[in-house]
Each structure stands twice: as C-alpha cells, then as structure tokens.
Amino acid sequence: MGASDFSSIGNYSYDDMPPGQTDPNLNNFNINHDLQCIVPLLKQIKTINPALKIMANPWSPPGWMKTSNSMIGGSLRSEYRTAWANYFVKFVQAYTAQGLPIDYISMQNEPLYVPPGYPGMGMSASEQATLLANYLGPGVYSSRDFVQDTGLGPQLDQPVSL
C-alpha cells in the first residue's frame, strides 16, 4: 500500500499533499500510481493463478498524517486515526473495483521498526489494538469489504498480540 523500501520511483502514498496541507476526508485519494504497473501485473498473475490471495501492507501513511510530516519516521497523529482507517477502506474498495479483492491486510509493515531512510512508522501493540478495535475494524466492517488482519506483517517471528 504505497511506497516501500523496494520503490524504484521514490516515496508515494495514495493521498500525497503539498507540504503544510492535509486531506482528512481523503478527497485526493487515488491509486493512479498502481494502475500503471502493479494492478495490470496482479491481474495477469490472477489470470495465471485465480486462487492467488492478495495481502496489502502499508509501510507508511501519507506524511501529513504523521508526527514527522514525512513518510519517513514518525508515528500516526491521533487526530488522523479515522483518516488512516478510511485510507484502508478506500484502498480495499479501489482494488476491488479493479477486480482485485484484498484478502488480508496488515496495519503496518514491521511495526516495531522505524527505518531511518525509507517509508515506515513505529506502531506499538497498544496503538495497533486501539486502531483495530476503534477505527480500522469498524471501518472495514461497515464498508462490507471483508478482509482478515494478520497483525503480523513480515515480522512472523515476532507476532504482535492484538
């Protein structure tokens, strides 16, 4: 979901804003970046293997949602918890509209590690529990796009207890 340490074109989110601007209603949300390569490739893969399950995993929210005002470092500002949950809902809806339903999500890639040079965000177990119980869970449920949250991300050797 957005840029990662593997991004070849730099940092991007689905709701980038100029410095100092915010978009809590996500009026500028779009997956245009993914429509160029990621979506067509996933569609091709699903043609080859229709049983493929898709897991979505963000490295970082848009910078305007974070204490660092950047996709690098920082943590989620509490006033943007609803916007972050809605960001997930919009992502799931956008991919579903492309014929690519999302089967699983993880709230944060490597939530216990804040990378110094690429998109990421620290997220404690208690913050994950709050987000899941009060924001993300109800938001995804009310949208009727049901996915499973693994709560693990790629840190499978250190699962976060929610």
JOWOKA-V99580 format. One record per residue. OMEGA is omega as a letter, one per 20 degrees, with the letter a starting at -180 (none if undefined). NEAR is the number of other C-alpha atoms within 12 Angstrom. Layout:
omega:OMEGA near:NEAR
omega:OMEGA near:NEAR
This chain:
omega:a near:43
omega:a near:39
omega:r near:33
omega:r near:29
omega:r near:25
omega:a near:15
omega:a near:18
omega:a near:11
omega:a near:13
omega:a near:17
omega:r near:28
omega:r near:34
omega:r near:38
omega:r near:34
omega:r near:37
omega:r near:33
omega:r near:24
omega:r near:14
omega:r near:15
omega:r near:14
omega:r near:16
omega:r near:23
omega:a near:26
omega:r near:25
omega:r near:18
omega:r near:29
omega:a near:16
omega:a near:20
omega:r near:30
omega:r near:24
omega:a near:30
omega:r near:22
omega:a near:23
omega:a near:25
omega:a near:19
omega:a near:11
omega:a near:13
omega:a near:21
omega:r near:25
omega:r near:19
omega:r near:16
omega:r near:26
omega:r near:24
omega:r near:16
omega:r near:17
omega:r near:19
omega:r near:14
omega:a near:11
omega:a near:12
omega:r near:15
omega:a near:12
omega:r near:18
omega:a near:19
omega:r near:28
omega:r near:29
omega:a near:33
omega:r near:32
omega:r near:35
omega:a near:41
omega:r near:48
omega:r near:50
omega:a near:46
omega:a near:38
omega:r near:33
omega:a near:39
omega:r near:30
omega:r near:22
omega:a near:25
omega:a near:26
omega:r near:31
omega:r near:40
omega:r near:34
omega:r near:29
omega:r near:30
omega:a near:37
omega:r near:36
omega:a near:26
omega:a near:18
omega:r near:19
omega:r near:27
omega:r near:30
omega:r near:29
omega:r near:31
omega:r near:44
omega:r near:40
omega:r near:33
omega:r near:40
omega:a near:49
omega:a near:35
omega:r near:31
omega:a near:37
omega:r near:37
omega:a near:27
omega:r near:26
omega:r near:30
omega:r near:23
omega:r near:16
omega:a near:22
omega:a near:19
omega:r near:32
omega:r near:31
omega:a near:32
omega:a near:23
omega:r near:26
omega:r near:35
omega:a near:38
omega:a near:49
omega:r near:44
omega:r near:37
omega:a near:33
omega:a near:37
omega:a near:28
omega:r near:26
omega:a near:25
omega:a near:22
omega:a near:16
omega:r near:18
omega:a near:25
omega:r near:39
omega:a near:40
omega:r near:39
omega:r near:33
omega:a near:34
omega:r near:24
omega:a near:22
omega:r near:17
omega:r near:27
omega:r near:35
omega:r near:20
omega:a near:21
omega:a near:35
omega:a near:32
omega:a near:21
omega:a near:19
omega:a near:28
omega:r near:37
omega:r near:31
omega:a near:22
omega:r near:28
omega:a near:32
omega:a near:22
omega:r near:15
omega:a near:21
omega:r near:16
omega:a near:28
omega:r near:23
omega:r near:31
omega:r near:25
omega:a near:31
omega:a near:25
omega:a near:32
omega:a near:28
omega:a near:27
omega:a near:24
omega:a near:17
omega:r near:15
omega:r near:9
omega:a near:15
omega:r near:19
omega:a near:27
omega:r near:17
omega:none near:19
